Amino acid sequence: MRTTLNLNEKLIAELLNATKAKTKTEAIHLAISELIRRQKLETLKSLSGNIRIDLNWKRREKTELEHQKRLRR
């Protein structure tokens, strides 16, 4: 998708240098992807302590298999 943007040339030069990208487009794609990745990590971090995970997966699997057997009958 083509988009016209007014970008600070110093920031773009610094971005190109930091990412070692060959083109401005590649550098901007890398920057956007990294920002999205970091935001997702922050969201996951914010869930810390809010989700209970049952680490006894063998018991859970056995229960699920028994439930599936009962449903088939």
PyMOL commands that place a pseudoatom at each C-alpha (Angstrom):
pseudoatom trace, name=CA, resn=MET, resi=1, chain=A, elem=C, hetatm=0, pos=[0.000, 0.000, 0.000]
pseudoatom trace, name=CA, resn=ARG, resi=2, chain=A, elem=C, hetatm=0, pos=[1.415, 3.347, -0.960]
pseudoatom trace, name=CA, resn=THR, resi=3, chain=A, elem=C, hetatm=0, pos=[1.219, 6.131, 1.603]
pseudoatom trace, name=CA, resn=THR, resi=4, chain=A, elem=C, hetatm=0, pos=[2.688, 9.599, 1.615]
pseudoatom trace, name=CA, resn=LEU, resi=5, chain=A, elem=C, hetatm=0, pos=[4.242, 10.611, 4.927]
pseudoatom trace, name=CA, resn=ASN, resi=6, chain=A, elem=C, hetatm=0, pos=[6.225, 13.578, 6.189]
pseudoatom trace, name=CA, resn=LEU, resi=7, chain=A, elem=C, hetatm=0, pos=[9.051, 11.997, 8.170]
pseudoatom trace, name=CA, resn=ASN, resi=8, chain=A, elem=C, hetatm=0, pos=[11.923, 13.583, 10.044]
pseudoatom trace, name=CA, resn=GLU, resi=9, chain=A, elem=C, hetatm=0, pos=[15.011, 12.934, 7.930]
pseudoatom trace, name=CA, resn=LYS, resi=10, chain=A, elem=C, hetatm=0, pos=[17.314, 12.645, 10.957]
pseudoatom trace, name=CA, resn=LEU, resi=11, chain=A, elem=C, hetatm=0, pos=[15.049, 10.012, 12.504]
pseudoatom trace, name=CA, resn=ILE, resi=12, chain=A, elem=C, hetatm=0, pos=[14.913, 8.058, 9.247]
pseudoatom trace, name=CA, resn=ALA, resi=13, chain=A, elem=C, hetatm=0, pos=[18.710, 8.206, 8.918]
pseudoatom trace, name=CA, resn=GLU, resi=14, chain=A, elem=C, hetatm=0, pos=[19.068, 6.973, 12.505]
pseudoatom trace, name=CA, resn=LEU, resi=15, chain=A, elem=C, hetatm=0, pos=[16.512, 4.232, 11.844]
pseudoatom trace, name=CA, resn=LEU, resi=16, chain=A, elem=C, hetatm=0, pos=[18.353, 3.100, 8.723]
pseudoatom trace, name=CA, resn=ASN, resi=17, chain=A, elem=C, hetatm=0, pos=[21.601, 3.028, 10.680]
pseudoatom trace, name=CA, resn=ALA, resi=18, chain=A, elem=C, hetatm=0, pos=[20.095, 1.167, 13.639]
pseudoatom trace, name=CA, resn=THR, resi=19, chain=A, elem=C, hetatm=0, pos=[18.293, -1.463, 11.567]
pseudoatom trace, name=CA, resn=LYS, resi=20, chain=A, elem=C, hetatm=0, pos=[20.952, -1.842, 8.855]
pseudoatom trace, name=CA, resn=ALA, resi=21, chain=A, elem=C, hetatm=0, pos=[18.052, -1.908, 6.426]
pseudoatom trace, name=CA, resn=LYS, resi=22, chain=A, elem=C, hetatm=0, pos=[18.784, -1.286, 2.766]
pseudoatom trace, name=CA, resn=THR, resi=23, chain=A, elem=C, hetatm=0, pos=[15.673, 0.791, 2.127]
pseudoatom trace, name=CA, resn=LYS, resi=24, chain=A, elem=C, hetatm=0, pos=[13.484, 3.202, 4.046]
pseudoatom trace, name=CA, resn=THR, resi=25, chain=A, elem=C, hetatm=0, pos=[10.514, 0.914, 3.499]
pseudoatom trace, name=CA, resn=GLU, resi=26, chain=A, elem=C, hetatm=0, pos=[12.352, -2.052, 4.985]
pseudoatom trace, name=CA, resn=ALA, resi=27, chain=A, elem=C, hetatm=0, pos=[13.487, 0.037, 7.963]
pseudoatom trace, name=CA, resn=ILE, resi=28, chain=A, elem=C, hetatm=0, pos=[9.972, 1.289, 8.647]
pseudoatom trace, name=CA, resn=HIS, resi=29, chain=A, elem=C, hetatm=0, pos=[8.532, -2.237, 8.374]
pseudoatom trace, name=CA, resn=LEU, resi=30, chain=A, elem=C, hetatm=0, pos=[11.134, -3.472, 10.861]
pseudoatom trace, name=CA, resn=ALA, resi=31, chain=A, elem=C, hetatm=0, pos=[10.370, -0.625, 13.251]
pseudoatom trace, name=CA, resn=ILE, resi=32, chain=A, elem=C, hetatm=0, pos=[6.618, -1.188, 13.059]
pseudoatom trace, name=CA, resn=SER, resi=33, chain=A, elem=C, hetatm=0, pos=[7.005, -4.946, 13.572]
pseudoatom trace, name=CA, resn=GLU, resi=34, chain=A, elem=C, hetatm=0, pos=[9.253, -4.381, 16.580]
pseudoatom trace, name=CA, resn=LEU, resi=35, chain=A, elem=C, hetatm=0, pos=[6.816, -1.904, 18.133]
pseudoatom trace, name=CA, resn=ILE, resi=36, chain=A, elem=C, hetatm=0, pos=[3.942, -4.358, 17.711]
pseudoatom trace, name=CA, resn=ARG, resi=37, chain=A, elem=C, hetatm=0, pos=[6.048, -7.191, 19.180]
pseudoatom trace, name=CA, resn=ARG, resi=38, chain=A, elem=C, hetatm=0, pos=[6.938, -5.079, 22.214]
pseudoatom trace, name=CA, resn=GLN, resi=39, chain=A, elem=C, hetatm=0, pos=[3.329, -4.047, 22.773]
pseudoatom trace, name=CA, resn=LYS, resi=40, chain=A, elem=C, hetatm=0, pos=[2.256, -7.698, 22.703]
pseudoatom trace, name=CA, resn=LEU, resi=41, chain=A, elem=C, hetatm=0, pos=[4.962, -8.559, 25.244]
pseudoatom trace, name=CA, resn=GLU, resi=42, chain=A, elem=C, hetatm=0, pos=[3.772, -5.757, 27.511]
pseudoatom trace, name=CA, resn=THR, resi=43, chain=A, elem=C, hetatm=0, pos=[0.230, -7.106, 27.276]
pseudoatom trace, name=CA, resn=LEU, resi=44, chain=A, elem=C, hetatm=0, pos=[1.459, -10.578, 28.243]
pseudoatom trace, name=CA, resn=LYS, resi=45, chain=A, elem=C, hetatm=0, pos=[3.471, -9.125, 31.133]
pseudoatom trace, name=CA, resn=SER, resi=46, chain=A, elem=C, hetatm=0, pos=[0.389, -7.332, 32.413]
pseudoatom trace, name=CA, resn=LEU, resi=47, chain=A, elem=C, hetatm=0, pos=[-1.384, -10.704, 32.649]
pseudoatom trace, name=CA, resn=SER, resi=48, chain=A, elem=C, hetatm=0, pos=[1.300, -12.061, 34.971]
pseudoatom trace, name=CA, resn=GLY, resi=49, chain=A, elem=C, hetatm=0, pos=[-0.331, -13.427, 38.091]
pseudoatom trace, name=CA, resn=ASN, resi=50, chain=A, elem=C, hetatm=0, pos=[-3.820, -13.122, 36.629]
pseudoatom trace, name=CA, resn=ILE, resi=51, chain=A, elem=C, hetatm=0, pos=[-3.965, -16.483, 34.880]
pseudoatom trace, name=CA, resn=ARG, resi=52, chain=A, elem=C, hetatm=0, pos=[-3.797, -19.819, 36.682]
pseudoatom trace, name=CA, resn=ILE, resi=53, chain=A, elem=C, hetatm=0, pos=[-2.188, -22.588, 34.663]
pseudoatom trace, name=CA, resn=ASP, resi=54, chain=A, elem=C, hetatm=0, pos=[-2.652, -26.204, 35.708]
pseudoatom trace, name=CA, resn=LEU, resi=55, chain=A, elem=C, hetatm=0, pos=[0.836, -27.657, 35.392]
pseudoatom trace, name=CA, resn=ASN, resi=56, chain=A, elem=C, hetatm=0, pos=[-0.355, -31.201, 36.097]
pseudoatom trace, name=CA, resn=TRP, resi=57, chain=A, elem=C, hetatm=0, pos=[-1.120, -31.834, 32.435]
pseudoatom trace, name=CA, resn=LYS, resi=58, chain=A, elem=C, hetatm=0, pos=[-1.142, -35.634, 32.784]
pseudoatom trace, name=CA, resn=ARG, resi=59, chain=A, elem=C, hetatm=0, pos=[-4.056, -35.511, 35.222]
pseudoatom trace, name=CA, resn=ARG, resi=60, chain=A, elem=C, hetatm=0, pos=[-5.808, -32.972, 32.984]
pseudoatom trace, name=CA, resn=GLU, resi=61, chain=A, elem=C, hetatm=0, pos=[-5.237, -35.164, 29.905]
pseudoatom trace, name=CA, resn=LYS, resi=62, chain=A, elem=C, hetatm=0, pos=[-6.609, -38.246, 31.690]
pseudoatom trace, name=CA, resn=THR, resi=63, chain=A, elem=C, hetatm=0, pos=[-9.712, -36.314, 32.750]
pseudoatom trace, name=CA, resn=GLU, resi=64, chain=A, elem=C, hetatm=0, pos=[-10.224, -35.048, 29.208]
pseudoatom trace, name=CA, resn=LEU, resi=65, chain=A, elem=C, hetatm=0, pos=[-9.858, -38.541, 27.683]
pseudoatom trace, name=CA, resn=GLU, resi=66, chain=A, elem=C, hetatm=0, pos=[-12.386, -39.945, 30.155]
pseudoatom trace, name=CA, resn=HIS, resi=67, chain=A, elem=C, hetatm=0, pos=[-14.766, -37.132, 29.279]
pseudoatom trace, name=CA, resn=GLN, resi=68, chain=A, elem=C, hetatm=0, pos=[-14.363, -37.856, 25.548]
pseudoatom trace, name=CA, resn=LYS, resi=69, chain=A, elem=C, hetatm=0, pos=[-15.132, -41.574, 26.148]
pseudoatom trace, name=CA, resn=ARG, resi=70, chain=A, elem=C, hetatm=0, pos=[-18.339, -40.662, 27.971]
pseudoatom trace, name=CA, resn=LEU, resi=71, chain=A, elem=C, hetatm=0, pos=[-19.403, -38.381, 25.123]
pseudoatom trace, name=CA, resn=ARG, resi=72, chain=A, elem=C, hetatm=0, pos=[-18.925, -41.161, 22.540]
pseudoatom trace, name=CA, resn=ARG, resi=73, chain=A, elem=C, hetatm=0, pos=[-21.248, -43.560, 24.374]
for i in range(1, 73): cmd.bond("trace and resi %d" % i, "trace and resi %d" % (i + 1))
show_as sticks, trace
zoom trace
